[in-house]
Amino acid sequence: MIDEFDIPVNHLERATPLVTGYLLGYTAGMPLLGRLSDRFGRKVVIYACLVAFTIGSVVSATATELVPLVAGRALQGLAGGALLPVTMALAAGAVLMVTLVDVQLLAQTLHGLDSAGGVPLLMWFLAGLPVGALVGGFLASRFGERVPAVLGFAAAAAAYFWIARAVPDIEPALSLAGAALGITIAPLSSAALRTTPEGSHGTASAVVVVARMMGMLVGVAALTSWSLHRFQASTADLDTPLPFGIPEAEYLELQADYIDALDAALATQYAEVFTAAAVICLAAALVALGIPGRVRARSSSLTRGR
């Protein structure tokens, strides 16, 4: 990009508007979204932000000079403020549903448990959620929404990378994943409420819940389809042993080798799914960096000053 716009290496400050333009638009836009929602309605503002963000993306992608590129980035930032909470809720929902489904499947396939026997394994994850939610609420009240959102998603990414490497012995990593995702609950809801007027808080909360549910459905559908494809590809060359025409001892040996190969393919499949979940959490942590910090604290200090 620097080469395309002929920016000298010793004048990299000319490229800083690419970053500051987005941040300026985002910072300026966030306080205005609530008032615009009061006047025109929340749905209209969300749709307008989606259109504006699309236009900004097109302008940025097609710009051949620095000024229009900065303008496109600023428009993206201005419109992006209303979209961040929903985006992060989608990510959280996708990862949550993938965990609920795949941990139960892992318990039944690799640990040889039934559906009831898989519940204690899943409890390692579920027990961490309320604990993390309390921690996230405390951090959000003290430091604003950005700190717990980034911390929660980053810790969740680390937890899911740990799970992917530890399959099938994932109990401690599951606890960390549950607590980390729990930390993101309060800041996501708070960020959504902060961008809407008080009269629309119920709708805003519902939108976050719907986004989380949509993330669950899309996440489990996409990752399940992908993991099944990968499993079928990795087991396509396996020959199912049959107890015909060979001694029983040889058949039992072939059967044991076949089961070991299936378990190895399943372990690889689960590791890839949890790695994908880690990447989603890492992307959500990067998005969460765009949440303004300690907005409430500044607002209250301004109120006291008046």
N, C-alpha and C positions, 0 to 999 in steps of 0.2 A: 504494500500500500504506500509506503514511503517512497519507493522507487517510482510508482505510477504517478504520484503527484509531485515528483521532483523536489522532495524535501531533503536538504543536505543533512548529512550525519551530524554536523556541528550545529544544526539548528532544529533539533528534534522538538523544541518548544512549539514550533509551528503545527505540530501534530496533536498537541494537547487538547485543542478544541474538539477533537473526535471523542474524547472521553468526557471532558467538562461540559460539552454541549448536551450530551445525554443526561448527565447528572443535574445540570441546571434546569433542563426541562422537567425532569422527574421531581426535583425539589420544589420548583415553582408550581407544578401541577397538583401535587398531593393536597395542599391546603384548599385548593379551589374545587376539588371534586365534590366535597360535601355540600358546598353552597350551590353548585350546579345541579346536584341531585335534588336539593330542596326546591329548586325552581322548575326544573324540567322533568324530574322523575329519575329514579335510579336506572331503570331499564334503558332509557334513552341515552343516559351518560355512558353506560357500559357499551352499548352498541356503537356510540360515537367514538369511544376510545378504541374499540376494535378496528373501526374503519380508519381512524387516524393512525393507529399503529401500523396497519397494512400500507397506507400511503407512505408513511415514513420509511418503511422497509423497502418499498419500491424505489423511492427517491435515493436512499442510501446505496442500493444495489446498482442503480443505473447512473449514478453521479460520475462525471468525468473531471470534475474540479472539486477543490477542497471545500468551498463555501456551500454548494448544494449538499455535499455529503454531511457537513456539520449540521445544516438545517434539517436534513432527514433524521439524523441521530437525535437532535433536540426534540423533534416531533415524536419519535419513538419514546423518548423519556417522558414527555408530557402525557402521552396516552398510556404508558406502561404502568403508572401508579395504581390504576384501578384493577389491573390484571394480575399483579403479583400474588396476592393472597389466594386467589382461585387456582393459579398455576401450582403453587406449593401444596395446596390441599389435594389437587389431583395426584401429585407425586406421592404424598403421604398415604392416600387411599390405595394407590396401586401397590405400594410396598407392603402395606398392612394386609391386604387380601392375599397377595402372593405368599406371605408368611403363614397365614392361617391355613391355606390349602396345602402348601408344599411340606410344611412340618408334619402335618397329619399323614400325608403320603409317605414321607420319609420314615416315619415311625412304623408304618405298616409294611413297607417293602424292605427296608434295610435292618430294622430291629425285629421284624416278625411279630409285631403287635397287632391286635385288632383295633377298631375305631375307639373303643373305650380305653384300651391300653395306651393309645396315643395321647390321651388327654393330659396325663402328668407331664409329658414332654412339652406340650403346648403351653402348659401353665407356667413354665419358665419364662415364656415370652409375655403372657397375659399379666402375670404378677408385676412385671416391671412397668406396665403402662400407667397405672394410677400413681405410682411413685414418681415417675417422670413428669406426669401432668402437674403434680404439686410443685415440683422443682421448677418446671417451666413457668407456672403462674407466678411464683416468687421472683424469678429472674426477670420476667416481663414487667412486674410492678416496680422493680428496682432499677433496671437498666434499659427499659424499652423492649420492643419486640425483636429488634435485629439480633441481639446477643443470644437469647435462647433459641431462636429459629436457626441461626447459623450453627450454634453449638450442637443442637439436637440433630440436625441433618448430617453434620460432619461426623458426630459420634455414631449415628446410625450407619453411615457409609463404612466406617471402620469396623463396626460390629458385623455387617453383612460380608465384608471381605474376610473377616475372621471365621464366620460360619462356613463360607465357601471352602476355606482351607481345612476346616476341622471336621467336615462331614465324614462319618455319621455322628461323631461325639460333639454335639453342638450346644449342650445345655448352658454353660456359662455365657457363651456368645449370644444365645437367645435372650438371656436376661438383660444384657447390655442393649440389644436391639430394641426390646420392649421399652426400657427406660428412656432410651434416646428418642424414639418416636413419640413417647408420652410428653417429652419436653416441648415438642413442637405444637401441641394442641392449643395451649393458651395463646401463644403469640400469633398463630394463624387466625384465630377467631378475633383477637384484639385488633390485628392489622385490618381485617375486613370491616370491623365496626368503625374504626377510625376514619375510613374513607367514605362513610355514609352518614347522612343526617340521623339524628336521634330517632325520628319517627320511622325510619327504615331499618332499624337495628334487627328487628325480627326477620325481615326479608334477607338482610345481609348474612345473618347466622344460618338461615336456611340455604343460602347459596353455597356457603362453605361446606355444609353437610352434603348437599347435592354433588358438589365438586368432588368431595372425598368418595362418595358412593360411585360416581362415574369413574374415578380413578381405580376403584376396586374392580369394577366390571371390565374396564379396558385393560388394566394391568394383568388380571388373571387370564383373560382371553388371549392376549398377545403372548405373554410369557409361556402359558400352557401350550399353545399351538407351536411355538418355537421349540420348546423343550421336547415335545412329542416328536417333532420332526428330527431333532438331533438324536433322540433315543433310537428311533427307527433306523436312522442312517448308521449309527454306531453298532447296531445289532443285526444289520442286514446280512452280514457274512457268517453269522453264527448258525450252525446246523443243530437242530433239535435232536438229541440222541433218542433212538428208539430201541426197545428191548427185544429186537428180533435178529437172529442170525449171529449173535455175539454172546460170549460167556457173561454171566451175571456180574462177575467182578469187574469186567471191562466196562459193562454198561454203567455200573454205579460210579466208576471213575470218570467216565465221560459225562455223566449227569452232574457230578460234583464240579467238574471243570466248567460246564455250561452255566450252572448257577453262579459260580464265582465270576464268570464273564458278564452275566446279567447284572449282578450286584455292582461290578465295577462301572458298567455303563450307566446304571442308575445313579451312582455316586457322582459321576462326571456330570450327568444331567442336572442334579440338584446343585452342584457347585457352580455350574454356569448360570442357573436361574438366580441364585443368591448373589453372584457377581453382578448380574444385570441389575438386581435390586440395589446393590451398593453404588453402582454408577448413577442410578436414578436419584438416590439420596445425595450423592456428591453434586449432581447438577442442581438439585433443589437448594443445597447449601450455597452455591454460587449465586443463584437467583435471590436468596434471602439477604445477601449482602446489599441488595438495593433497597431494603427497608430502612427508612430514616431512623436514626437512633434517638431515644429519649425525647420524643416529640411531646409527650405529656408533661414531662418535667419542665420543658421550656414554656409550654402553654400556660402552666400554672404559675410560673414565675412572672409571666407577662400580666396575668390576671391580677396577681398581688401588687404589681407595680402600678396598675391603674387605681 
